[in-house]
Amino acid sequence: MLRLLVAALLIANLGYFAWTRGALALFGAEPARFSETEPQRLQQQVRPEMLQIRRNPPAKP
């Protein structure tokens, strides 16, 4: 029983991996690519050049 459950989970994970990589596009099952299907989101950004990535300061003991 446990082997059947593990096998089912493995098959489900492999199927999800193939779907997210676009390998199932031949069968008409392909995930939506947000960057390709929603270009208006890029136009809605307000001053993206002002974005700064900062590191957290070291914690004080």
Backbone bond lengths (Angstrom), bond angles and torsions (degrees), N, CA, C in turn:
res aa  C-N    CA-C-N  psi(-1)  N-CA   C-N-CA  omega(-1)  CA-C   N-CA-C  phi
1 M - - - 1.448 - - 1.535 110.73 -
2 L 1.329 115.74 -43.25 1.462 119.91 179.97 1.529 110.72 -67.33
3 R 1.329 116.65 -36.96 1.464 119.87 177.80 1.525 110.97 -63.05
4 L 1.302 116.73 -39.05 1.461 120.86 178.66 1.527 110.50 -64.41
5 L 1.318 117.38 -41.42 1.465 121.96 178.40 1.531 110.88 -64.51
6 V 1.318 116.97 -44.24 1.465 121.17 179.40 1.524 110.17 -64.67
7 A 1.318 117.13 -41.36 1.468 120.55 179.00 1.532 110.50 -64.69
8 A 1.328 117.55 -40.98 1.465 120.98 179.19 1.525 110.75 -65.02
9 L 1.310 117.53 -41.92 1.464 120.72 178.10 1.527 111.27 -65.79
10 L 1.300 117.69 -38.75 1.459 121.54 178.51 1.532 110.53 -64.77
11 I 1.307 116.82 -43.87 1.462 120.48 178.43 1.524 110.48 -65.05
12 A 1.330 117.61 -40.21 1.458 120.95 178.30 1.529 110.81 -63.91
13 N 1.311 117.47 -41.76 1.462 120.98 178.93 1.523 111.80 -66.38
14 L 1.310 117.60 -41.08 1.462 120.65 177.26 1.523 111.13 -65.38
15 G 1.323 116.92 -38.01 1.459 120.59 176.87 1.516 111.94 -65.30
16 Y 1.320 116.66 -42.22 1.467 120.15 178.34 1.529 110.69 -65.16
17 F 1.321 116.58 -41.34 1.467 120.70 178.53 1.527 110.48 -61.40
18 A 1.330 116.42 -45.26 1.467 120.24 179.60 1.525 110.33 -64.51
19 W 1.325 118.03 -38.40 1.464 121.29 179.78 1.522 111.22 -65.80
20 T 1.345 117.77 -44.21 1.460 120.13 -178.39 1.522 112.28 -69.42
21 R 1.330 118.20 -26.12 1.461 121.78 178.45 1.523 112.60 -85.87
22 G 1.326 116.98 -4.64 1.453 120.13 178.38 1.510 113.83 84.57
23 A 1.321 118.50 11.74 1.460 121.27 -178.42 1.522 112.08 -72.18
24 L 1.321 118.06 -17.63 1.462 121.18 -179.94 1.521 112.40 -97.26
25 A 1.323 117.20 13.74 1.465 121.12 -179.61 1.524 111.16 -64.94
26 L 1.321 117.71 -26.71 1.459 121.39 177.06 1.519 111.34 -59.82
27 F 1.324 116.14 -31.39 1.456 121.60 -177.55 1.528 112.53 -96.23
28 G 1.319 116.72 5.72 1.461 120.60 178.88 1.514 114.15 85.46
29 A 1.315 117.89 10.28 1.463 121.68 179.40 1.519 108.18 -110.76
30 E 1.307 115.64 100.41 1.461 120.15 -178.57 1.524 108.75 -139.31
31 P 1.339 117.95 135.95 1.470 119.33 179.43 1.524 111.13 -70.56
32 A 1.315 115.47 152.10 1.467 120.17 176.93 1.520 109.01 -73.35
33 R 1.288 115.72 134.45 1.463 121.59 177.26 1.520 107.17 -97.39
34 F 1.321 116.27 111.23 1.456 120.18 -173.83 1.525 112.05 -64.14
35 S 1.319 117.48 -37.95 1.457 118.77 -177.63 1.526 111.91 -69.45
36 E 1.337 117.18 -25.92 1.455 120.57 -179.31 1.524 112.26 -91.21
37 T 1.328 117.12 -30.23 1.453 119.39 -173.98 1.524 113.16 -98.10
38 E 1.311 119.03 -10.82 1.455 121.58 -178.80 1.532 111.17 -130.27
39 P 1.332 117.68 65.50 1.468 118.98 -178.55 1.524 112.85 -68.63
40 Q 1.344 117.88 -17.48 1.462 119.94 -179.92 1.534 111.33 -65.90
41 R 1.313 117.63 -22.79 1.469 119.44 177.97 1.536 111.10 -65.04
42 L 1.321 116.89 -35.29 1.461 119.83 177.76 1.521 110.97 -65.97
43 Q 1.329 116.85 -33.76 1.458 120.65 179.73 1.528 112.04 -74.30
44 Q 1.326 118.17 -19.29 1.457 121.92 -177.55 1.529 112.77 -86.42
45 Q 1.303 117.74 -6.95 1.458 120.08 -178.93 1.530 109.67 -68.08
46 V 1.318 114.91 138.51 1.458 120.76 179.51 1.522 107.98 -106.28
47 R 1.306 116.93 113.94 1.468 125.68 178.87 1.540 112.67 45.52
48 P 1.329 118.87 64.74 1.469 120.39 -179.69 1.522 113.07 -65.56
49 E 1.333 117.96 -19.94 1.471 120.54 178.90 1.521 111.81 -68.91
50 M 1.330 118.23 -15.59 1.460 121.37 -179.56 1.529 112.21 -83.32
51 L 1.303 117.57 -6.27 1.457 122.06 -179.36 1.526 109.90 -65.68
52 Q 1.317 116.06 127.68 1.462 121.52 178.17 1.515 108.85 -127.05
53 I 1.330 115.42 134.42 1.455 120.90 177.03 1.521 107.41 -97.91
54 R 1.306 115.61 122.27 1.468 120.76 -178.05 1.522 109.99 -116.68
55 R 1.290 114.55 146.50 1.457 119.95 174.34 1.523 108.87 -88.27
56 N 1.310 115.80 148.45 1.455 118.89 176.73 1.522 109.85 -69.37
57 P 1.332 117.62 139.37 1.464 118.02 176.64 1.527 110.06 -66.62
58 P 1.319 117.20 153.31 1.467 119.13 179.65 1.520 110.85 -61.06
59 A 1.309 116.18 142.90 1.459 121.17 -179.32 1.517 109.75 -69.15
60 K 1.325 115.70 139.41 1.469 120.22 177.76 1.513 109.51 -85.52
61 P 1.336 116.14 133.92 1.477 119.03 -178.51 1.498 113.34 -71.83
